[in-house]
Each structure stands twice: as structure tokens, then as C-alpha cells.
């Protein structure tokens, strides 16, 4: 093969150019895959620089809003994994669609290729997700913003090492190039930058809420606005949800249209708190989305290592690679179909302190009462009973 020399080794912004149309189809295909794989990781490497400044300022704002304990610690590997996991959410290149590969809404194209690589060339993924190969480093959550430049530089090294390994190993190259997934145009810089930004923000937001004992709740098969509009006479109290705003938020709830589930945040320390202001700030500033924050945690609960490390559940041939679990929020489901005289709050979590029968403090012993969290959607709300009282009085 008489090849015109191009430097496609590692990350070099302008050195690797597409092959000229002077080769046989087979030669051109191999050379174009070398170029395309290099350009995909090159564009991702560049997006890290672009996202760095945005993320640094935003992380500081997130920490100031949620105000987690100052000594909340985050491991360097967890931060790098959060950055690496953004790969799974990028838009699908045209080449993957042409290859006929099925792509899930959460995993996108990277997992289709990476799951095979995890089984046959695990050293490639370990270069990108360098667990056990880094010097131990721990950051207090409030300092992550200030340390972003250093953190991003370390991750860029992982991206560069990944490209070198793919290009220097014929078996690995065949696996990554064999699907044709990289023959389409690379995702745009803006798309990559935004996904890196939101993925890292989601990790920081949920870790900060975790440190403040804030959980997520879900009401299955529930449209809160319709519940308010059509069932107000049969609700125990007015949940005040006249409409969803542009972010899908109505009062304390975010609604997932795709699953008809209503999500909310719930403080285990202050269950009278309404998190509407937090959600409006988070979504209006594009820090993350309801799908990443709530639906992601809901989909990932029960998967291996959920809430232990973001992004990756396993490298093993049996489990493959999962990078959809960026939200580490505890997810609890409101109990429905409950005997109203029984003491039940969640179907899959312990009852929180403050959820209390006869807890409304009005001294009327002729009726039973229950003190519920602000975002409560359960039988005590939906089955109004003249012999019962529901309140939200704190703590």
C-alpha cells in the first residue's frame, strides 16, 4: 500500500487529515477509520477545554446553592469517570445508523462499541477509565470548581492514551472500527461541550444532595397536573399544580412525559421544604436535565455499584459497560394501594423521620392525621377521607 504520510498518532489538533481518494476501496476504508477514530477522540479532547471554564464556574454556583457539608469528599477517579461517561450520551453518528446497530436512549453509540471492547480489549477501556492506575486524590466538593483545570488535564491524558492504544493494536482497532460506527461525521463541538458540562454537573448536584440527606421520590403512572385539575375534590389538600413550565416542572414535581412518572426532591432533615426553586435554578441554567437527574437515577437503581461510583457499573464480559447512571440520588417510590390506617410511606425505602401518624398537632383525637413531605404523592393525598387529616408542618 503506497500511503501518503499523515500523522494520526495520538491527539494533534490539525495533523491528522482525511485520506485522499487515491486508494483502493479497502485501503480507503481502513485509512478513513484511522482518521475518523482519531477525529472523534480529538474533538472530545477539544470539547474538554471548551467545557472546562463553564464547569468550573457552575460547580461553584451549584455548591453555593445546595450548600453541602464543607468536608464532603469526592475521589478523583469518580470525577474522571463522570467526564468519561459523557461519551455515552453523545448524539449518534450517521455511520452507526448505517451499520444497523440498535442504540438505546440512555447508552447511545459508545456503549455498543465499548461493550465489545470491554470483553476483548479491556486495556482500552481501562485507559479511558483509569481506576487503580492513578495516584490517590481526594477533593472537597467545594474545591472541585477551582481544581477543574488540573482535573481536565488528567482526563485529557486518558483520552490521548486511549487513542494511542486503539491505533497501535490491530485487534483493538478492528473491534473499534469493525462496526462502521465512526465513519460518519463526529458530533459537533457544541454538543460535546454541553454533554460534558451537564454530565459533570449532574454528578456534582447529586453528590451534594446526597451529602445533605436529600433523596428523590417517584410517583408511578402519575401526571400531577392532571391529578390537580381533575381530582381536586377528592384530594386531601391542594397541591397547587395548574401547569407545567418549559422545563416540565410544576410546583414541587418534575414530570417525565415518556413514562408518566412524577419526581420530586425530599429532604430527610426538613421534609416541609419545597425544592421548586432549586429545580428552576438547575434547569433554567442548563446545569442538567430532569431526564439526567431523576429518570437516570430511577432507571439505574438496583444496577451493580449504583450510588457507589458514577457512570460505570462493570467492565466484565457478563455485565458489559454501563455509563448511564450519572445521578446517584437515592430513589424512593411512593406507596399506593395502602391501607389508610397503616403506617406506610414508600414501597421500597424505610419511612423517614417526621412522616407521622397523628402528627398534625391540632389536638383533635376524633380523627387520625398524618404529617407528609412537601412532594408527597400517595394514598393519604389521593384518597381524601373526612375522618383523616393530612398536613405538612415540618420539621
Buried (B, 14 or more C-beta within 10 A) or exposed (E): EEEEEBEBBBBEEEEBEEBEEEBEEEBBBBBBBBBBBBBBBBBBBBBBBBBBEBBBEBBBBBBEBBEBEEEBEBBBBBBBBBBBBBBBBBBBBEBBBEBEBEBEEBBBBBBBBBBBBBBEBBEBBBBBBBBEEEEEBEBBBBBBBEBBEEBBEBBBBBBBBBBBBBBEBEEBBEBBBEBBBBBBEBBEBEBBBBBBBBBBBBBBBBBBBBBBEBBBBBBBEBBBBEBBEEEEEEBBBEBEBEEBEEBBBBBBBBBBEEBEBBBBBBBBEBBBBBBBEBBEBBBEEBBBBBBBBBBBBBBBBEBBBBBEBBBBBBBEEEBBBBBBBBBBBBBBBBBBEBEEEEEBBBBEBEEBEBBBBBBBEEEEEEEBBBBBBBBBBBBBBBBBBEEBBBBBBEE
